[in-house]
């Protein structure tokens, strides 16, 4: 995928989340390009859905303040973290769910 195409498709992602997504896609592509493509397409589709309908994503009070919402990516062990203070909302993190989420997400700004 060309960089310009990737940037256009990932415009709902903050720079850090975009880097996290592309790093995960690259890592998976080493073993399975088809699975990597599925991850990318799944993340883009989920981003479109939750940016348009942020209340579909859930709050996780144990991880962040209520302005952040969380979406588990269907078919992949990744979590999209949405910051609803922006209009439209922005995906600020893309993290693997097997990680220590409280530690990984401890830098999310308080409300």
Backbone torsions as a table, in degrees:
resi	resn	phi	psi	omega
1	UNK	NA	134.3	179.5
2	UNK	-73.6	152.3	-177.8
3	UNK	-60.4	-42.3	-178.9
4	UNK	-63.9	-39.3	178.2
5	UNK	-65.1	-42.7	178.9
6	UNK	-62.7	-44.0	-179.8
7	UNK	-61.6	-40.9	-179.4
8	UNK	-64.7	-43.5	-177.1
9	UNK	-73.7	-23.8	-175.7
10	UNK	-106.1	24.1	-176.0
11	UNK	-65.8	-19.4	176.6
12	UNK	-77.0	-8.5	-177.4
13	UNK	-97.2	133.3	170.9
14	UNK	-65.7	160.1	-177.6
15	UNK	-52.0	-43.4	-179.4
16	UNK	-64.2	-45.0	179.2
17	UNK	-64.0	-38.3	177.6
18	UNK	-62.2	-44.7	177.6
19	UNK	-61.3	-42.8	-179.9
20	UNK	-63.1	-42.4	178.3
21	UNK	-62.7	-51.0	-176.5
22	UNK	-65.8	-32.9	176.0
23	UNK	-65.9	-43.2	178.2
24	UNK	-63.9	-42.9	179.0
25	UNK	-61.8	-45.4	-179.8
26	UNK	-62.8	-41.8	-179.1
27	UNK	-63.6	-46.4	-179.7
28	UNK	-67.1	-35.1	-178.3
29	UNK	-62.8	-25.2	177.9
30	UNK	-59.9	-34.2	-179.7
31	UNK	-101.8	-34.9	-174.9
32	UNK	-150.8	95.3	177.8
33	UNK	-57.9	-35.1	179.2
34	UNK	-65.7	-42.5	178.2
35	UNK	-65.4	-38.2	178.8
36	UNK	-64.0	-41.8	177.4
37	UNK	-63.2	-40.4	178.0
38	UNK	-63.4	-40.5	177.1
39	UNK	-61.5	-47.3	-178.6
40	UNK	-61.6	-49.6	-179.7
41	UNK	-62.5	-40.1	178.7
42	UNK	-63.7	-40.9	179.1
43	UNK	-66.3	-41.6	179.6
44	UNK	-65.3	-44.5	178.9
45	UNK	-62.7	-43.4	178.7
46	UNK	-63.9	-40.8	179.7
47	UNK	-60.3	-45.4	178.6
48	UNK	-59.0	-44.0	-178.3
49	UNK	-63.8	-50.9	-173.5
50	UNK	-78.4	-25.2	174.8
51	UNK	-69.5	-38.0	178.2
52	UNK	-75.0	-27.4	-176.4
53	UNK	-137.4	69.1	-173.0
54	UNK	-60.6	-23.9	-179.0
55	UNK	-72.2	-10.5	174.0
56	UNK	-69.3	-31.5	178.2
57	UNK	-77.1	154.7	-173.8
58	UNK	-102.8	155.2	172.8
59	UNK	-80.2	149.1	175.5
60	UNK	-135.0	85.2	-175.0
61	UNK	-58.5	-26.6	179.5
62	UNK	-75.1	-11.2	-178.0
63	UNK	-112.9	-32.0	-174.3
64	UNK	-165.7	167.0	178.9
65	UNK	-65.4	168.6	-172.5
66	UNK	-66.7	-15.5	178.3
67	UNK	-72.4	-16.8	177.2
68	UNK	-94.4	138.5	177.5
69	UNK	-126.7	153.4	-171.0
70	UNK	-125.1	141.0	179.8
71	UNK	-134.7	122.1	175.6
72	UNK	-83.1	128.4	-177.4
73	UNK	-77.5	118.5	-177.1
74	UNK	-61.0	127.3	176.4
75	UNK	87.1	-6.0	-178.9
76	UNK	-140.2	147.3	-176.5
77	UNK	-85.3	49.0	-178.6
78	UNK	-120.3	152.9	-177.7
79	UNK	-122.0	130.0	173.6
80	UNK	-98.7	132.8	-180.0
81	UNK	-111.8	120.7	-174.1
82	UNK	-107.4	131.2	175.5
83	UNK	-101.6	113.4	-174.3
84	UNK	-86.4	0.7	178.8
85	UNK	-72.9	-18.9	178.1
86	UNK	-90.5	151.5	176.4
87	UNK	-123.6	108.3	-2.5
88	UNK	-72.1	161.5	178.2
89	UNK	-58.2	157.3	-177.0
90	UNK	-125.8	139.2	174.2
91	UNK	-81.8	116.5	-174.2
92	UNK	-99.6	-19.1	178.0
93	UNK	-145.1	150.9	174.8
94	UNK	-135.7	102.0	-171.2
95	UNK	-127.8	149.5	176.3
96	UNK	-73.7	134.7	-174.8
97	UNK	-73.5	-13.4	178.3
98	UNK	-79.6	-10.6	179.1
99	UNK	-74.2	166.4	176.6
100	UNK	-75.7	89.5	-171.4
101	UNK	-57.9	-44.4	178.4
102	UNK	-58.2	-38.3	179.2
103	UNK	-72.4	-43.2	-177.6
104	UNK	-66.8	-35.0	-175.5
105	UNK	-100.6	12.2	-176.1
106	UNK	-68.9	-10.1	178.9
107	UNK	-93.9	3.8	174.7
108	UNK	-64.1	134.1	-176.7
109	UNK	-64.9	140.1	173.5
110	UNK	-69.9	159.8	-179.8
111	UNK	-74.2	NA	NA
